[in-house]
């Protein structure tokens, strides 16, 4: 699955930004291979990079930190090491009721609030100081995926299919930014993003990966497929070795975080141990991932730093009604662009329609693009949304 997406992909890094009603998808391609994938929804920002003026509500010396009140009713956690430049003990650095500028450094997780830092740059501190008085207060949103990738890849062109997105990115990116006259994602890239929404990843050499996130960890199972029994031990070892790069790639693409366990296919403990260094090398380009070794059960044990939410939390697992609805809006927008003036309807389960109606601005954004609103037709019998011509008179 890591082959170049198209012969014309070219070499070097490219950043593709595809905007559709309610959603922005951003892809990093390196030498034509998709290496990072991001899905962002303005109605559900993850908050990383946001600047706040917060208020200390409780010191927690036993946890080496403090709880802070943030805008929107959120409670964040300020670790002791992020509370002051000199890293003093939390009780010496802060007191309850103190108001201070903060930046979100890790998204909320599993009912826990975001992690924040008081160690801001001079420019960030000045922005918070210049904001209207009061706390808690959201001062500014953090950068999106396109800006973050552009900062890490300063030579990479940024290509988008949205004039509105181009206008927002132009001041920061200048001539690096190009507005495309066609969708930013071709069929191959669309197919890659579809795979990322599911548990199964086919492997070029045969077999598949099965990826199963849980609240405690993510399990990745290497399945050699129906031919496993007919393969010799050396061939099976080669198959596992060939899958290492795809395993590392999927971890990075899906932004998996926390504990990750990989179960290889049909190898003895001795043969699994031989995969340690090749797996470590495959993970090396991912600055957030670290191989700890192999467990007594022969499972590769990886830990990956969490900053932004994993992709499965954004999309839902299985994909949520909102994810299914936004995918349908994306298809409808393309059909409307291909046939201007055509009135379209979305026939979908009531939960999908309710999710779209609750997604701030998604349906209005479609109406702006298409020049007409999308008719919504509830159908409890449907598992997947359908785009069709709107009923006469709707």
C-alpha positions in Angstrom: 0.0 0.0 0.0 3.0 2.3 0.2 3.6 2.5 -3.5 3.5 6.0 -5.1 -0.1 7.1 -5.6 0.4 8.1 -9.2 3.3 8.2 -11.8 3.0 12.0 -11.9 3.4 12.4 -8.2 7.0 13.5 -8.5 9.7 13.5 -5.9 10.1 15.4 -2.7 7.3 16.5 -0.4 3.9 17.9 -1.3 1.1 19.0 0.9 -2.5 18.6 -0.4 -5.4 20.3 1.3 -8.9 19.2 0.3 -11.8 21.2 1.8 -15.4 20.0 1.7 -18.5 21.1 3.6 -17.7 20.8 7.3 -14.3 19.2 6.9 -10.7 19.8 5.8 -8.5 16.8 4.9 -4.7 17.3 4.6 -2.2 14.9 3.2 1.6 14.9 3.2 3.1 13.0 0.3 6.8 12.3 0.3 8.1 11.0 -3.0 4.5 10.3 -4.0 3.8 8.2 -0.9 1.1 9.3 1.6 3.0 9.6 5.0 0.6 11.8 7.1 -3.2 12.1 6.9 -5.2 14.7 8.9 -8.9 15.2 9.1 -10.1 18.5 10.8 -13.6 19.7 11.6 -14.1 23.3 12.6 -17.2 22.3 14.6 -15.0 20.0 16.6 -11.5 21.6 17.0 -9.1 19.5 19.0 -7.6 22.6 20.6 -3.9 21.9 20.3 -2.0 25.1 20.0 -4.8 27.3 21.2 -3.8 30.3 23.3 -5.9 30.9 26.5 -6.0 33.1 29.5 -6.6 30.6 32.2 -7.2 30.6 36.0 -5.7 28.2 38.5 -8.5 26.4 40.3 -6.6 23.8 42.3 -3.0 22.8 43.0 -2.3 19.1 42.8 1.3 18.5 44.2 0.7 14.8 44.4 0.2 14.8 40.6 3.0 17.3 40.1 0.7 19.9 38.5 -2.4 22.1 38.8 -5.9 22.2 37.3 -6.8 25.3 35.3 -10.1 26.7 34.1 -10.2 27.3 30.4 -12.7 28.9 28.0 -15.8 26.8 27.1 -16.0 25.2 30.5 -13.0 23.0 30.0 -10.6 22.1 32.8 -7.0 21.7 31.7 -4.0 20.2 33.5 -0.8 22.2 33.8 2.2 19.9 34.6 4.8 21.2 37.0 7.5 21.2 34.3 5.3 23.5 32.1 4.3 25.9 34.9 7.5 28.1 35.0 10.7 28.6 33.1 12.8 27.6 36.1 10.7 24.4 36.8 10.0 25.2 40.4 7.8 22.9 42.5 4.1 23.6 41.7 3.3 25.0 45.1 6.1 27.5 44.8 5.3 28.6 41.2 1.6 29.0 41.4 -1.3 29.7 43.7 -5.0 29.2 43.4 -6.9 32.0 41.6 -3.8 33.0 39.7 -4.5 34.1 36.1 -1.9 33.3 33.5 -1.4 32.8 29.7 -1.5 29.2 28.5 -1.0 27.2 25.3 -2.7 23.8 24.8 0.1 21.2 24.2 -2.0 18.0 24.1 -5.6 17.4 23.2 -8.2 16.1 25.7 -8.4 12.3 26.1 -10.8 9.8 27.5 -12.7 12.3 29.7 -9.5 14.1 30.8 -9.1 17.7 29.8 -6.3 19.1 27.6 -2.8 19.5 28.8 -1.5 23.1 28.8 1.8 25.0 29.2 2.6 28.4 30.7 5.9 28.4 28.9 5.0 30.7 26.0 7.1 32.5 23.4 7.3 36.3 23.8 5.0 36.6 20.8 2.4 34.3 22.3 2.5 36.0 25.6 2.0 39.4 23.9 -1.0 38.1 22.1 -2.6 37.0 25.3 -1.7 40.2 27.0 -3.3 42.2 24.2 -6.6 40.3 24.4 -9.7 41.7 26.1 -9.6 41.4 29.9 -11.1 38.4 31.7 -10.4 34.7 32.4 -11.0 32.1 31.3 -10.7 33.4 27.7 -9.9 31.7 24.4 -7.5 34.2 22.7 -6.6 32.4 19.5 -6.9 29.0 17.8 -3.9 27.0 17.1 -2.5 26.2 13.6 -4.2 23.7 11.3 -2.5 20.7 9.8 -1.6 22.5 6.6 0.3 25.2 8.5 2.0 22.6 10.8 3.2 20.5 7.8 4.3 23.6 5.9 6.5 24.7 8.9 8.1 21.2 9.1 8.6 21.0 5.3 9.6 24.5 4.2 10.3 23.6 0.6 7.1 21.6 0.0 4.4 23.2 -2.2 0.9 23.5 -0.7 -1.9 22.6 -3.1 -5.6 23.2 -2.3 -8.9 22.9 -4.1 -10.6 25.6 -2.0 -10.5 29.3 -2.8 -11.6 30.1 0.8 -8.9 27.9 2.2 -6.3 29.4 -0.1 -7.3 32.9 1.1 -6.8 31.9 4.7 -3.4 30.2 4.0 -2.0 32.8 1.6 -0.7 35.3 4.2 1.5 32.6 5.9 2.5 30.6 2.9 2.7 33.2 0.1 3.9 31.8 -3.3 4.2 28.2 -1.9 0.4 28.0 -2.1 -1.4 27.0 -5.3 -5.1 26.9 -5.9 -6.0 23.9 -8.0 -8.8 23.9 -10.6 -9.7 20.3 -9.7 -10.0 18.2 -6.5 -6.8 18.1 -4.6 -7.2 14.4 -3.9 -7.2 12.0 -6.9 -9.0 8.6 -6.7 -5.9 6.8 -5.3 -5.6 9.2 -2.5 -9.3 9.1 -1.8 -9.0 5.3 -1.6 -6.1 5.6 0.9 -8.2 7.8 3.2 -11.0 5.3 2.9 -8.7 2.6 4.2 -7.7 4.7 7.1 -11.3 4.8 8.3 -11.3 1.0 8.7 -9.5 -1.8 10.5 -8.1 -3.8 7.6 -5.0 -2.8 5.5 -4.1 -5.1 2.6 -0.4 -5.8 2.1 1.4 -5.9 -1.2 3.2 -9.1 -0.5 0.1 -10.9 0.6 -1.9 -10.9 3.8 -3.2 -8.0 5.7 -2.9 -5.9 8.9 -5.8 -5.8 11.3 -5.8 -2.6 13.5 -7.9 -2.5 16.6 -7.8 0.5 18.9 -9.1 0.1 22.5 -9.2 2.7 25.4 -6.0 1.0 26.8 -3.9 0.3 23.8 -4.0 -0.4 20.0 -3.5 -4.0 18.8 -2.1 -4.6 15.3 -2.3 -8.1 14.1 -0.3 -9.3 11.1 -2.4 -11.9 9.2 -0.5 -13.9 6.5 -3.8 -14.9 4.9 -5.0 -18.2 3.5 -1.6 -19.1 2.1 0.1 -19.0 5.4 0.1 -22.7 5.9 1.7 -23.3 2.5 4.6 -20.9 3.2 7.9 -22.1 4.5 9.4 -20.6 7.6 11.8 -18.4 5.6 9.0 -17.2 3.3 6.8 -16.3 6.3 9.7 -14.5 8.0 10.3 -12.5 4.8 6.5 -11.6 4.6 6.6 -10.3 8.2 9.8 -8.3 7.4 8.3 -6.8 4.3 5.3 -5.6 6.4 7.4 -3.6 8.8 7.4 -0.4 6.8 3.6 -0.6 6.3 3.1 -1.2 10.0 5.2 1.9 10.8 3.4 3.9 8.1 -0.1 3.0 9.3 0.9 4.0 12.9 1.9 7.4 11.7 -0.9 7.9 9.2 -3.5 7.0 11.8 -1.7 9.1 14.5 -2.0 6.2 16.9 -0.9 7.1 20.4 -0.1 5.4 23.7 0.7 1.7 23.9 0.8 -0.2 20.6 1.3 -4.0 20.4 2.1 -5.8 17.2 1.5 -9.5 16.8 3.5 -10.9 13.9 2.3 -13.9 11.8 3.5 -17.4 12.6 7.0 -16.7 13.9 8.9 -18.3 16.8 10.1 -16.0 19.5 13.7 -16.3 18.1 12.6 -15.2 14.6 10.5 -12.4 16.1 13.5 -11.1 17.9 15.3 -10.7 14.6 12.7 -8.1 13.5 13.6 -5.7 16.4 16.2 -3.7 14.6 14.4 -3.6 11.2 11.2 -2.4 13.0 13.2 0.2 14.9 14.6 1.5 11.6 11.1 1.5 10.0 9.8 3.6 12.9 12.7 6.0 12.8 11.1 8.7 10.6 8.3 9.0 13.1 9.5 11.5 15.7 6.8 10.5 18.2 7.2 6.7 18.1 9.6 4.5 20.1 10.1 0.7 20.1 10.5 -0.6 23.6 11.2 -4.2 22.6 9.3 -7.5 22.6 7.1 -8.9 25.4 7.4 -12.4 26.7 4.5 -13.3 24.4 6.5 -12.1 21.4 4.5 -8.9 20.8 6.4 -5.8 19.6 5.8 -3.1 22.2 5.7 0.5 20.8 4.8 3.7 22.6 3.9 6.8 20.7 3.4 10.3 22.2 -0.1 11.7 22.1 -0.5 15.3 21.0 -3.4 15.4 18.6 -6.3 12.9 18.8 -5.8 9.7 16.8 -7.7 9.5 13.5 -10.1 6.9 14.8 -11.2 9.4 17.6 -11.9 12.0 14.9 -13.8 9.7 12.6 -15.4 7.4 15.2 -14.8 3.7 15.4 -16.7 2.4 13.5 -17.2 5.7 11.6 -19.7 7.9 13.3 -22.9 9.2 11.8 -21.2 12.6 11.3 -18.3 11.0 9.4 -20.7 9.1 7.1 -22.7 12.3 6.6 -19.7 14.5 5.8 -18.5 11.9 3.3 -21.9 12.1 1.6 -21.7 15.9 1.6 -18.3 15.6 -0.1 -19.7 13.4 -2.8 -22.7 15.7 -3.2 -20.5 18.7 -3.6 -18.6 17.0 -6.4 -21.8 16.0 -8.2 -23.1 19.6 -7.9 -19.9 20.9 -9.3 -20.0 18.5 -12.3 -23.7 19.4 -13.0 -24.4 23.0 -11.9 -28.0 23.7 -11.1 -28.9 20.1 -10.3 -31.0 19.8 -7.2 -29.7 17.0 -5.0 -31.0 15.1 -2.0 -29.3 13.1 0.7 -31.2 10.0 1.7 -29.8 8.7 5.0 -30.5 7.2 8.4 -32.0 9.7 10.8 -28.8 9.7 12.9 -26.8 10.8 9.9 -29.2 13.6 9.1 -29.3 14.7 12.8 -25.5 14.7 12.9 -25.3 17.0 9.8 -27.9 19.3 11.2 -25.9 19.6 14.4 -22.6 20.2 12.6 -22.2 24.0 12.6 -22.1 25.4 9.1 -21.7 22.1 7.1 -25.1 22.2 5.3 -24.8 26.0 4.8 -21.3 25.5 3.3 -22.8 23.0 0.8 -25.5 25.4 -0.1 -22.9 28.1 -0.8 -20.9 25.8 -3.0 -23.8 24.3 -4.9 -25.9 27.4 -5.1 -28.9 25.5 -3.7 -29.6 23.7 -0.4 -29.4 19.9 -0.1 -32.7 18.2 0.5 -32.6 15.8 3.5 -34.6 12.6 3.3 -34.6 10.4 6.4 -34.7 6.7 5.7 -34.3 4.4 8.7 -33.7 1.4 6.4 -30.4 2.8 5.0 -27.0 1.9 6.5 -25.1 4.1 4.1 -26.2 7.6 2.8 -27.3 7.9 -0.8 -27.1 11.0 -3.0 -29.9 11.3 -5.5 -32.0 13.8 -7.4 -34.2 15.9 -5.1 -37.9 15.1 -5.2 -39.9 17.3 -7.5 -41.0 20.5 -5.8 -38.6 20.2 -2.9 
